[in-house]
Amino acid sequence: MVAEKKYILSIDAGSTGIRAILFDKEAKIVARHYEKTNPLHPEPGAIEDDPKIVWNALLSVVKNVFSQGFKPEEVAAIGISNQRASFCLWEKESGKPVTNFISWADIRASETADTMNKKGKWRVLKGLAKFIGSISSNIMMKTTSMFQFEPAQATVRLNWLLQKQPELRDRLKKGEIVFGTMDTWFIYNLTGKKAHVTDYTNATSTGLFNPFDLEWNKIYCNMFDLPMEGFPEVLETNALFGTTQKSIFGAEIPIHGAGGDQQCALFGQQCFEPGDVKVSQGSGIFVDFTVGETAKISKRGLYPLIAWHIDGKPTYLIEGQVATAGTLIDWLGEGIGLSDTPTALNEFAAQTEDTEGVIFVPTPTGIRFPHFDFNTRAAIFGLSLTTHRRHLARAVLEGLALRVHDIIKGIEQDTKTKIKSIKVDGGVSQSDIELQAMADFSDLTVKRAPEADMTATGAAFFAGLGVGFWKDQEELKSLKLGYTEFIPKMDSEKRIEKLRRWDKAVNAIRMVK
């Protein structure tokens, strides 16, 4: 007797752990399990993961979910969400890793990025692209003219790695070893080494993929001698990526969805229409704005990424970031003793209705969009002899909300699109005070998702659409996820004054370096 297909299994691999979550037809979670995968720091600036450890963690969390009374035969499909742009290299035939995963947050390639940005051929290409873009309004040319290489891009870290270990470049060219992000590594192993694939969202997030021509970027790869022979095949986000070997879980399960974590969260939040926005607040903050089927750029440096690619058509997004949020809150407790935990910080902040003039600018590692000044540092303004740590605690939460407001306002201005509301998830979003401040400063309704992390939900949606578990996006919209809403309450005069003082504080930190 064939078992009824009742569930979608999501595998969600983040920066510090991996989880497996089982969803039913109503998108309700019926089982879950999580395990930490502690990153490695072999030298200053290094952040790596052992490929074998993350693979074994995947096996462990999935098997634990099935041990809770569920059968693998009941799973219609698997969807995978993963941290973007982290990559490793492994032997094509044996599957033996030849490097660890080099994390998107690894900064050892900073000097390589500087060298790449100064390369003569690259500067000529950017100049030519700027000229063509100015006379043709070609979006790809305009993007190229503004593009800057950064260590977060796999393009830069792969170049750094191949310069450090040139024998790997030769092995890539010969086809002996292959390149892959975390989704590719998982699918390769789940399918018994049969599939070397990725999806459009993960490909474009590496920086190695052209989001306009929808192919690996030959110009970049040829310019910096990055062998494309080892790159995976790129498939639609809800494509059939392969089928798990029966020996792994006891049944052959189709892998029918894969996506980068922020794209999965955007889809999980049902941000399907142009102008929809989600804000994920974890260790950092990611503000993702659905653009639609035609790519847009921000004139101040936000580039288009592929949000998903379904039914032969790409949907684009642009993304703004705040580098530190949860990590900053942790440091405020562990580093300077403001509070022992994020919960305690929120409790202190709840003891007052106002910061009494205190402003905290949360930029310890520089400020990104719309200012892009990486030499700035965090600062506190407005201290007096009556300042209590409850005022500072509230200023921290308001500071994070104000940075989100900066990004939202900047995206609205640059895309000429009015944002109607904000959907949020992530650990920092569990603070009612921070979300109320976000609603007040942006003058928009903020909707908190029922799950702290919506990446797994998005991966489930992709896989479910791929296998027909859910019919289409309209059916997904009918699922009642259950949001908590925060309505703007702040008096307009107070809001205007707060924003005025915030802008002055941001300008001040940019002058003091």
Secondary structure as UniProt FT lines:
FT   STRAND          7..13
FT   STRAND          17..23
FT   TURN            25..26
FT   STRAND          29..36
FT   TURN            44..45
FT   STRAND          48..49
FT   HELIX           51..66
FT   TURN            67..69
FT   HELIX           72..74
FT   STRAND          75..82
FT   STRAND          87..91
FT   TURN            92..94
FT   STRAND          101..102
FT   TURN            104..105
FT   TURN            108..109
FT   HELIX           110..118
FT   HELIX           120..136
FT   HELIX           139..146
FT   TURN            151..152
FT   HELIX           154..164
FT   HELIX           166..174
FT   STRAND          177..181
FT   HELIX           182..190
FT   TURN            191..192
FT   STRAND          197..199
FT   HELIX           200..205
FT   TURN            206..207
FT   STRAND          209..210
FT   TURN            211..214
FT   STRAND          215..216
FT   HELIX           218..223
FT   TURN            224..225
FT   HELIX           228..230
FT   STRAND          233..235
FT   TURN            237..238
FT   STRAND          242..243
FT   HELIX           246..249
FT   STRAND          254..260
FT   HELIX           261..268
FT   TURN            269..270
FT   TURN            274..275
FT   STRAND          277..281
FT   STRAND          285..292
FT   TURN            299..300
FT   STRAND          304..310
FT   TURN            311..312
FT   STRAND          313..322
FT   HELIX           326..334
FT   TURN            335..336
FT   HELIX           342..349
FT   TURN            350..351
FT   TURN            356..357
FT   STRAND          359..361
FT   TURN            364..365
FT   TURN            369..371
FT   TURN            374..375
FT   STRAND          379..381
FT   TURN            385..386
FT   HELIX           389..415
FT   STRAND          421..425
FT   HELIX           427..430
FT   HELIX           432..442
FT   STRAND          445..448
FT   HELIX           455..467
FT   HELIX           473..478
FT   STRAND          484..486
FT   HELIX           492..511
//
